[in-house]
């Protein structure tokens, strides 16, 4: 049995939990507090960050590493490769999302909104002729979705960002049974 140290609302943990759910892989969740990580989590990941997957006694940290590992170890059903979407999400989109959510000065407002519109246009363009980022539902969607979801919950989202295809993509993923199972409180 796989053991996942997780926090239900953490977007990185959502990536791993959705992958496990989509693939139908049995696992046990150790729900962590981000403010007070358990001693078990600290023993396998001294930073106290989630997610961490325990496989045969070995700890695998980092959501992108875990999901790719799961795709390789459990290739059916296939969720494919995330392509360049993970790197883009983690290094470009997420930093601007974090600024928007937590700490931007009024002088940064318009440049930040412009960058976020550019990020959302990238998603919109990828969805121009398909329902998911790479065609079929894949790790690319699983890796980007939790962060788009976070942005969609921010104050002013509807006022500043109107991307019809991206919003329909969000709704399609929110409706997936895997997401419902991930967000269900134990």
C-alpha positions in Angstrom: 0.0 0.0 0.0 1.3 3.4 -0.9 1.2 6.1 1.8 0.8 9.7 0.9 1.6 12.6 3.3 -0.7 15.3 2.0 -2.8 18.3 2.8 -6.2 18.1 1.1 -6.2 21.7 -0.2 -2.5 22.0 -1.2 -2.4 22.3 -5.0 0.8 20.2 -5.2 -0.9 17.4 -3.1 -4.0 17.7 -5.3 -1.8 16.8 -8.3 -0.7 13.6 -6.7 -4.1 12.6 -5.2 -5.8 13.2 -8.6 -3.2 11.0 -10.3 -3.7 8.2 -7.8 -7.5 8.5 -8.1 -7.5 8.7 -11.9 -5.3 5.6 -12.1 -7.3 3.7 -9.4 -4.2 3.1 -7.3 -5.0 2.2 -3.7 -3.3 4.5 -1.2 -3.5 5.7 2.4 -3.5 9.4 3.2 -1.8 10.9 6.2 -3.4 14.3 6.4 -0.8 16.8 7.5 -1.0 20.2 9.0 1.1 22.7 7.0 1.7 24.7 10.2 2.7 21.7 12.3 3.9 18.8 10.2 3.9 15.4 11.9 7.1 13.8 13.1 6.5 11.0 10.5 6.5 13.6 7.7 9.6 15.4 9.1 11.4 12.0 9.3 11.0 11.5 5.6 11.1 15.1 4.5 12.8 17.5 6.9 11.4 20.5 5.1 7.9 19.4 6.2 6.5 20.0 2.8 3.8 17.9 1.2 3.2 15.8 -0.8 5.5 12.9 0.0 4.7 9.4 -1.3 6.1 6.4 0.6 6.7 3.5 -1.7 8.2 0.3 -0.2 9.7 2.4 2.6 11.3 5.0 0.3 10.1 8.6 0.4 9.4 10.4 -2.9 8.9 14.2 -2.4 7.8 16.7 -5.0 4.5 16.4 -6.9 5.8 16.4 -10.4 8.4 13.7 -9.6 5.7 11.6 -7.9 3.1 11.9 -10.7 5.7 11.0 -13.4 6.8 8.0 -11.2 3.2 6.9 -10.9 2.7 7.2 -14.7 5.8 5.0 -15.3 5.0 2.4 -12.6 1.3 2.2 -13.4 1.0 3.0 -17.1 -2.7 2.0 -17.4 -4.7 4.0 -17.7 -2.2 6.4 -19.3 -2.1 10.0 -18.3 0.8 10.7 -20.6 3.5 13.3 -20.0 2.9 16.8 -18.7 5.1 18.1 -21.4 6.4 21.6 -20.7 3.3 22.5 -18.7 4.7 21.6 -15.3 7.8 23.7 -15.7 5.8 26.6 -17.0 3.2 26.3 -14.2 5.8 26.1 -11.4 8.3 28.7 -12.6 6.1 31.2 -14.4 2.4 31.0 -13.6 2.6 30.1 -9.9 4.9 32.9 -8.8 2.5 35.5 -10.4 -0.5 33.7 -8.9 1.2 33.9 -5.5 1.8 37.6 -5.9 -1.8 38.2 -6.9 -3.1 36.2 -3.9 -0.8 37.5 -1.2 1.4 40.5 -1.8 1.5 42.9 -4.6 2.0 46.7 -4.3 -0.5 48.9 -6.1 2.3 50.0 -8.4 2.7 46.3 -9.5 -1.0 45.8 -10.2 -1.2 46.5 -13.9 2.0 44.7 -14.8 0.9 41.7 -12.7 -2.6 41.6 -14.3 -1.0 41.8 -17.7 1.3 38.9 -17.0 -1.6 36.8 -15.5 -3.7 37.6 -18.6 -0.8 36.4 -20.7 -0.6 33.2 -18.7 -4.4 32.6 -19.0 -4.2 33.3 -22.7 -1.6 30.5 -23.0 -4.1 28.1 -21.5 -6.9 29.5 -23.6 -4.9 29.1 -26.8 -4.0 25.5 -25.8 -7.7 24.8 -25.5 -8.7 26.4 -28.8 -9.6 23.2 -30.5 -9.6 20.6 -27.7 -11.1 20.0 -24.3 -7.8 19.5 -22.4 -4.3 21.0 -22.7 -2.8 18.1 -24.7 -6.0 16.8 -26.2 -6.9 14.0 -23.8 -7.0 14.5 -20.1 -3.4 14.1 -18.9 -0.8 15.0 -16.3 -0.6 18.4 -18.0 -4.1 19.2 -16.9 -3.5 17.7 -13.4 -0.4 19.8 -13.0 -1.9 23.2 -14.1 -5.5 22.8 -12.9 -5.0 23.2 -9.1 -3.3 26.6 -9.6 -5.9 27.9 -12.1 -8.5 26.8 -9.6 -6.7 28.8 -6.9 -6.7 31.9 -9.1 -10.4 31.4 -10.0 -11.2 31.6 -6.2 -9.4 34.9 -5.8 -11.2 38.2 -5.3 -11.5 40.0 -8.6 -11.0 37.0 -10.8 -14.2 37.4 -12.8 -13.6 41.2 -13.0 -10.1 40.9 -14.4 -10.1 37.5 -16.2 -12.6 36.3 -18.8 -11.4 33.2 -20.6 -14.3 31.1 -21.8 -12.4 28.0 -22.9 -10.2 28.0 -19.8 -13.2 28.4 -17.5 -15.0 25.5 -19.3 -11.8 23.4 -18.9 -11.9 24.2 -15.1 -15.5 23.1 -14.9 -14.8 19.8 -16.7 -12.0 19.0 -14.3 -14.0 20.1 -11.2 -16.7 17.6 -12.4 -14.3 14.7 -12.5 -15.0 12.0 -9.9 -11.3 12.0 -9.1 -11.5 15.6 -8.0 -14.6 15.0 -5.9 -12.8 12.1 -4.1 -9.7 14.2 -3.5 -11.6 17.0 -1.9 -13.9 14.8 0.2 -13.3 15.3 3.9 -12.4 12.2 5.7 
